[in-house]
């Protein structure tokens, strides 16, 4: 009889968790609260900050609707990205992750909002701060973590590392400052040439915004009316140099001159989503490229070699955390509008922590790729003719 009670109690707990209800154990009795999905608000309207516009008569909507399902998905994705980056920070300090490593914590609303505003068939290319976009494009956490530690189970087979991760319709992860921008324009040209109603989101930072190749890309994209969304993630600092010290004009959304632009609150996932939808619709209508500036902030330094406090104060970082953190803002919105409960959020956080720990365990136990794999996946099809003496690795064969 006692065993039967235990089975029933466990079943009630599982059912309660699925339905969002709370369970309280009282000895052999289990009390299940009446709260279920029906008690939550299924959707709510929110005001979002008006965007600054350049060469546009109207911009994205200043009000949007968020469903409970979408809100929980955005929260889970952003929180997973945050925990993943914090774990990467820990593994780097333990000297398990080596080499270049640029963390994305603080900027999660940019990646999640952009992904929510485009289609999976659309294209994305970014710079070296790429872990978040790799995840939003569909790569599991454990493959990202394993790539960071250089293991065979990594998304690039352990040979790309932090800056070189790829997925379907995601072209990296690029280490050369600003070099991904002309590549993104080329992807947009391919979309146009193939007659597909797709766009390419081409991202770069405020530090790369003064690169000449970016303005060359603007020019060609405007001439050919390419379906390209150029996005400057302005996190206020290019390495350790503030935007005011690096740029004569910090209105990055106007830098396209003849290309229309919008400046967006990059800490608000809903604001980024609506702006991206607006930009994607603009490009799909055949009007050509558009430029977005996302005003955001990174909590860590530029890279792991940068403590991030020599050119800004700890008080500045803490103020952004307390007033504008993208994850806290979304959580507060959902709880205050009865779209989620504190207990539900805590359950999601616990699940994410477990997922990250399991991914870290995989990333530290998976084997490193053997030397025989060094030349694999270099060529798309057949390797070129071998020329004796020109390649010290000619004994290794390439397999794709």
C-alpha positions as CSV (number, residue, x, y, z in Angstrom):
1,X,0.0,0.0,0.0
2,X,2.8,2.4,0.9
3,X,4.5,1.6,-2.4
4,X,1.3,2.4,-4.3
5,X,1.0,5.8,-2.4
6,X,4.6,6.6,-3.4
7,X,3.9,5.8,-7.1
8,X,0.8,8.0,-7.1
9,X,2.6,10.8,-5.3
10,X,5.4,10.8,-7.9
11,X,2.9,10.8,-10.7
12,X,1.1,13.8,-9.2
13,X,4.4,15.6,-8.8
14,X,5.3,14.9,-12.5
15,X,1.9,16.0,-13.7
16,X,2.0,19.1,-11.6
17,X,5.4,20.1,-13.0
18,X,4.2,19.7,-16.6
19,X,1.1,21.8,-15.9
20,X,3.0,24.5,-14.0
21,X,1.4,23.6,-10.7
22,X,3.2,23.6,-7.3
23,X,3.5,20.5,-5.1
24,X,4.0,20.4,-1.3
25,X,4.9,17.2,0.4
26,X,3.3,16.6,3.8
27,X,4.6,13.1,4.9
28,X,2.7,10.5,2.9
29,X,0.3,13.1,1.5
30,X,1.0,15.3,-1.5
31,X,-0.9,18.6,-1.8
32,X,-1.1,19.9,-5.4
33,X,-1.9,23.6,-5.8
34,X,-4.6,24.5,-8.2
35,X,-2.3,26.6,-10.3
36,X,-2.0,25.4,-13.9
37,X,-1.4,26.8,-17.4
38,X,-4.9,28.1,-17.3
39,X,-4.0,30.5,-14.5
40,X,-1.3,32.2,-16.5
41,X,-1.9,35.1,-19.0
42,X,-1.4,33.5,-22.5
43,X,-0.2,36.8,-24.0
44,X,0.3,40.5,-23.2
45,X,1.1,43.7,-24.9
46,X,4.2,45.7,-24.1
47,X,5.5,49.1,-25.0
48,X,9.0,49.2,-26.5
49,X,11.4,52.1,-26.9
50,X,10.9,54.1,-30.1
51,X,13.8,53.7,-32.5
52,X,15.9,56.5,-33.9
53,X,15.5,56.6,-37.7
54,X,17.7,57.6,-40.6
55,X,16.2,58.1,-44.1
56,X,13.0,56.4,-43.0
57,X,9.5,57.9,-42.7
58,X,8.4,55.3,-40.2
59,X,10.1,52.6,-38.1
60,X,9.3,49.5,-36.1
61,X,6.2,49.4,-34.0
62,X,6.4,50.9,-30.5
63,X,4.1,48.2,-29.1
64,X,4.3,44.5,-29.4
65,X,2.5,41.3,-28.3
66,X,4.4,38.6,-26.4
67,X,3.0,35.2,-25.9
68,X,3.8,33.1,-22.8
69,X,5.3,30.4,-25.0
70,X,7.6,32.8,-26.8
71,X,8.5,34.6,-23.6
72,X,9.6,31.3,-21.9
73,X,11.5,30.3,-24.9
74,X,13.4,33.6,-25.1
75,X,14.1,33.4,-21.4
76,X,15.5,29.9,-21.6
77,X,17.6,30.7,-24.6
78,X,19.1,33.8,-23.1
79,X,19.7,32.2,-19.7
80,X,21.4,29.2,-21.4
81,X,23.7,31.6,-23.3
82,X,24.5,33.4,-20.1
83,X,25.3,30.2,-18.1
84,X,27.3,28.8,-21.1
85,X,29.5,31.9,-21.2
86,X,30.0,31.9,-17.4
87,X,31.1,28.2,-17.6
88,X,33.5,29.1,-20.5
89,X,35.0,31.8,-18.3
90,X,35.5,29.3,-15.5
91,X,37.1,26.7,-17.8
92,X,39.4,29.3,-19.3
93,X,40.6,30.3,-15.9
94,X,41.3,26.7,-15.2
95,X,43.4,26.6,-18.4
96,X,41.1,24.0,-20.0
97,X,40.0,26.4,-22.7
98,X,43.1,28.1,-24.3
99,X,43.7,30.7,-27.0
100,X,41.3,33.5,-28.0
101,X,37.9,33.5,-26.3
102,X,35.4,36.4,-26.5
103,X,32.4,36.1,-24.2
104,X,28.9,37.4,-25.0
105,X,27.2,37.7,-21.6
106,X,25.2,41.0,-21.4
107,X,24.4,41.0,-25.1
108,X,22.0,38.0,-25.2
109,X,19.0,40.1,-26.3
110,X,20.7,40.9,-29.6
111,X,21.2,37.3,-30.7
112,X,17.8,36.1,-29.4
113,X,15.9,39.1,-30.7
114,X,17.5,38.8,-34.2
115,X,16.7,35.1,-34.4
116,X,13.1,35.7,-33.4
117,X,12.8,38.3,-36.2
118,X,14.0,36.2,-39.1
119,X,13.4,32.7,-40.5
120,X,15.6,29.6,-40.1
121,X,16.2,29.7,-43.8
122,X,17.7,33.3,-43.6
123,X,21.5,33.7,-43.2
124,X,23.7,35.0,-40.4
125,X,27.4,35.9,-40.3
126,X,29.2,37.6,-37.4
127,X,32.6,38.3,-35.9
128,X,34.6,36.5,-33.3
129,X,32.1,36.9,-30.4
130,X,30.1,34.1,-31.9
131,X,29.1,31.6,-29.2
132,X,25.6,33.0,-28.7
133,X,24.8,33.0,-32.4
134,X,26.1,29.5,-32.8
135,X,23.6,28.4,-30.2
136,X,20.6,30.4,-31.6
137,X,21.3,28.9,-35.0
138,X,20.7,25.4,-33.6
139,X,24.0,24.0,-32.3
140,X,23.7,22.2,-29.0
141,X,25.5,23.6,-25.9
142,X,27.7,20.5,-25.6
143,X,29.1,20.9,-29.1
144,X,29.9,24.5,-28.5
145,X,31.6,23.7,-25.2
146,X,33.5,20.9,-26.8
147,X,34.7,23.2,-29.6
148,X,36.0,25.6,-27.0
149,X,38.1,22.8,-25.4
150,X,39.3,21.5,-28.8
151,X,37.6,18.1,-28.7
152,X,36.5,15.8,-31.5
153,X,32.8,16.3,-30.5
154,X,32.9,20.0,-31.1
155,X,30.9,21.7,-33.8
156,X,34.0,22.2,-35.9
157,X,35.5,18.9,-34.9
158,X,37.7,20.6,-32.3
159,X,39.7,22.5,-35.0
160,X,37.9,25.9,-35.0
161,X,37.9,27.0,-31.4
162,X,36.0,30.0,-30.0
163,X,36.1,32.2,-33.2
164,X,35.3,29.6,-35.8
165,X,32.0,27.8,-35.3
166,X,29.5,27.1,-38.1
167,X,25.9,25.8,-38.6
168,X,23.3,25.6,-41.3
169,X,22.9,29.1,-42.7
170,X,25.5,30.4,-40.2
171,X,28.9,31.3,-41.6
172,X,30.9,32.0,-38.4
173,X,32.7,33.2,-36.3
174,X,35.3,35.2,-38.2
175,X,38.6,36.3,-36.6
176,X,39.7,39.2,-38.9
177,X,38.1,42.5,-37.7
178,X,35.3,43.5,-40.1
179,X,36.2,40.9,-42.8
180,X,32.8,39.1,-42.3
181,X,30.9,42.2,-43.6
182,X,31.9,41.9,-47.3
183,X,31.3,38.1,-47.0
184,X,27.8,38.8,-45.7
185,X,27.1,41.1,-48.6
186,X,28.2,38.2,-50.8
187,X,25.8,35.9,-49.1
188,X,23.0,38.5,-49.7
189,X,24.1,38.6,-53.4
190,X,23.7,34.8,-53.6
191,X,20.2,35.1,-52.1
192,X,19.3,37.7,-54.8
193,X,21.0,35.8,-57.6
194,X,19.2,32.5,-56.7
195,X,15.8,34.3,-56.5
196,X,15.2,33.3,-52.9
197,X,13.2,35.5,-50.7
198,X,15.9,35.3,-48.0
199,X,18.0,37.9,-46.2
200,X,21.5,37.9,-44.7
201,X,22.1,39.4,-41.3
202,X,25.6,40.7,-41.3
203,X,26.9,41.6,-37.9
204,X,30.0,43.6,-36.7
205,X,31.0,45.6,-33.7
206,X,31.5,49.3,-33.0
207,X,35.3,48.6,-33.0
208,X,35.0,47.3,-36.6
209,X,32.7,50.1,-37.7
210,X,35.6,52.3,-39.0
211,X,37.0,49.6,-41.3
212,X,37.1,50.6,-44.9
213,X,35.8,47.3,-46.2
214,X,32.6,47.9,-44.4
215,X,31.9,51.1,-46.4
216,X,32.8,49.3,-49.6
217,X,30.3,46.7,-48.7
218,X,27.6,49.4,-48.0
219,X,28.3,50.9,-51.5
220,X,27.9,47.6,-53.4
221,X,24.9,46.5,-51.4
222,X,23.1,49.8,-52.1
223,X,24.1,49.8,-55.8
224,X,22.7,46.2,-56.3
225,X,19.9,46.5,-53.7
226,X,21.1,43.4,-51.9
227,X,18.8,41.9,-49.2
228,X,21.3,42.5,-46.4
229,X,20.7,43.7,-42.9
230,X,23.9,45.3,-41.7
231,X,23.9,45.3,-37.8
232,X,26.4,47.1,-35.6
233,X,26.4,45.7,-32.1
234,X,27.5,48.8,-30.3
235,X,28.7,47.5,-26.8
236,X,30.4,50.9,-26.1
237,X,34.0,49.7,-26.3
238,X,36.2,48.5,-29.1
239,X,38.6,46.4,-27.0
240,X,39.6,49.0,-24.4
241,X,38.7,52.1,-26.4
242,X,35.4,53.9,-25.8
243,X,33.4,54.7,-28.9
244,X,33.8,58.5,-28.2
245,X,37.6,58.1,-28.5
246,X,37.5,56.0,-31.6
247,X,34.7,57.5,-33.8
248,X,34.2,61.0,-35.0
249,X,30.5,60.1,-35.3
250,X,29.0,57.6,-32.9
251,X,25.7,57.5,-34.8
252,X,26.5,54.2,-36.3
253,X,23.0,53.7,-37.7
254,X,23.7,56.8,-40.0
255,X,27.0,55.5,-41.2
256,X,25.4,54.0,-44.3
257,X,24.6,57.5,-45.5
258,X,22.3,56.6,-48.4
259,X,21.3,53.3,-46.7
260,X,18.4,53.8,-44.3
261,X,19.1,53.0,-40.6
262,X,17.5,52.5,-37.2
263,X,19.0,52.7,-33.7
264,X,17.6,50.1,-31.3
265,X,17.7,49.4,-27.6
266,X,19.8,46.2,-27.8
267,X,19.1,45.3,-24.2
268,X,15.4,44.7,-24.9
269,X,14.8,41.4,-26.7
270,X,11.3,42.5,-27.8
271,X,12.7,45.8,-29.2
272,X,15.4,43.9,-31.1
273,X,12.8,41.4,-32.4
274,X,10.5,44.1,-33.7
275,X,13.3,46.0,-35.3
276,X,14.6,42.9,-37.0
277,X,11.2,42.0,-38.4
278,X,10.9,45.5,-39.7
279,X,14.4,45.3,-41.3
280,X,13.7,41.9,-42.8
281,X,10.4,43.0,-44.3
282,X,12.2,46.0,-45.8
283,X,14.8,43.9,-47.5
284,X,12.4,41.3,-48.7
285,X,10.3,44.0,-50.4
286,X,13.2,44.6,-52.8
287,X,14.2,48.1,-51.4
288,X,17.8,47.0,-50.8
289,X,19.9,46.9,-47.6
290,X,19.2,48.5,-44.2
291,X,21.4,49.3,-41.3
292,X,20.7,48.6,-37.6
293,X,22.6,49.8,-34.6
294,X,22.0,47.8,-31.4
295,X,23.0,49.6,-28.3
296,X,24.2,46.9,-25.9
297,X,26.8,46.1,-23.3
298,X,29.3,43.3,-22.5
299,X,29.9,42.4,-18.9
300,X,33.2,40.7,-19.4
301,X,36.3,42.3,-21.0
302,X,36.9,42.3,-24.7
303,X,38.6,38.9,-24.5
304,X,39.8,36.7,-21.6
305,X,43.1,38.6,-21.5
306,X,41.2,41.8,-20.7
307,X,39.9,42.2,-17.1
308,X,37.5,44.8,-18.4
309,X,38.0,47.3,-15.5
310,X,41.0,49.3,-16.6
311,X,39.0,51.6,-18.9
312,X,35.6,51.5,-17.2
313,X,34.6,51.3,-13.6
314,X,33.0,48.4,-11.8
315,X,30.2,50.8,-10.8
316,X,29.4,51.3,-14.5
317,X,29.1,47.6,-15.1
318,X,27.0,47.1,-12.0
319,X,24.7,49.9,-13.0
320,X,24.0,48.3,-16.4
321,X,23.4,45.0,-14.6
322,X,20.9,46.4,-12.2
323,X,19.0,48.6,-14.6
324,X,19.2,47.1,-18.1
325,X,20.1,43.4,-17.8
326,X,18.2,41.7,-20.7
327,X,17.4,38.5,-18.9
328,X,16.1,40.3,-15.7
329,X,14.0,42.7,-17.8
330,X,12.2,39.9,-19.6
331,X,11.7,37.9,-16.4
332,X,10.3,40.9,-14.6
333,X,7.9,41.6,-17.5
334,X,6.6,38.0,-17.5
335,X,6.2,37.7,-13.7
336,X,4.6,41.1,-13.3
337,X,2.1,40.3,-16.1
338,X,1.2,36.8,-14.7
339,X,2.8,35.1,-17.7
340,X,5.1,33.0,-15.5
341,X,5.7,32.3,-11.8
342,X,8.8,32.6,-9.8
343,X,8.8,28.9,-9.1
344,X,8.6,28.1,-12.9
345,X,11.5,30.4,-13.6
346,X,13.6,28.7,-10.8
347,X,12.8,25.3,-12.4
348,X,14.0,26.5,-15.8
349,X,17.2,27.9,-14.2
350,X,17.8,24.6,-12.5
351,X,17.4,22.7,-15.7
352,X,19.8,25.0,-17.5
353,X,22.4,24.7,-14.8
354,X,22.2,20.9,-15.2
355,X,22.5,21.1,-19.0
356,X,25.6,23.3,-18.8
357,X,27.3,21.1,-16.2
358,X,26.7,18.0,-18.4
359,X,28.0,19.9,-21.4
360,X,31.1,20.9,-19.5
361,X,31.6,17.3,-18.5
362,X,31.4,16.2,-22.1
363,X,33.7,19.0,-23.2
364,X,36.4,17.9,-20.7
365,X,36.1,14.1,-21.3
366,X,35.6,13.9,-25.0
367,X,38.9,12.9,-26.8
368,X,41.0,15.4,-28.8
369,X,41.0,14.9,-32.6
370,X,43.9,12.7,-33.8
371,X,46.6,13.9,-36.1
372,X,45.1,11.9,-38.9
373,X,42.1,14.2,-38.9
374,X,44.2,17.3,-39.4
375,X,43.6,17.7,-43.1
376,X,39.9,16.6,-43.2
377,X,37.2,19.0,-44.3
378,X,39.5,21.4,-46.0
379,X,38.3,20.8,-49.5
380,X,34.6,20.7,-50.6
381,X,35.2,17.6,-52.8
382,X,38.4,16.2,-54.2
383,X,41.8,17.3,-52.9
384,X,44.0,19.2,-55.4
385,X,47.0,17.5,-57.1
386,X,49.8,16.8,-54.7
387,X,53.1,18.6,-55.4
388,X,56.1,16.9,-53.8
389,X,57.8,19.0,-51.1
390,X,55.3,21.8,-51.0
391,X,53.2,20.4,-48.1
392,X,54.7,18.7,-45.0
393,X,51.4,17.0,-44.5
394,X,51.0,15.2,-47.9
395,X,51.0,11.9,-46.2
396,X,47.7,12.9,-44.6
397,X,44.6,12.6,-46.8
398,X,41.7,15.0,-46.9
399,X,38.2,13.6,-46.4
400,X,35.1,15.8,-46.6
